[in-house]
C-alpha cells in the first residue's frame, strides 16, 4: 500500500508532467529561434559561463516530467 491514494497520485503525476514540460519547453523553442538574426542566441544572453542556469532549468524540468510519466 502506498502513502497516497490513486486519485491523488494521478493528479500529482499530471501536475509534474505539465510543470516539467512547461519549464523545459521555452528553452527547447529558444534554441532554433536563436539561429534567426532577430532573436538573440541563448549564448548571447547568458554567455558561455552562464549556460549552466538554463541547462539546470531544462534538466530539472525534464526530471520532473520523467517522474510524472513514471508508471509505478
Protein Blocks (a to p, Z undefined) as FASTA:
>chain_A
ZZbdfklmmmmmmmmmmmmmmmmmmmmmmmmmmmpmklccfklmnommlmmmmmmmmmmm
mmmmmmmmpcZZ
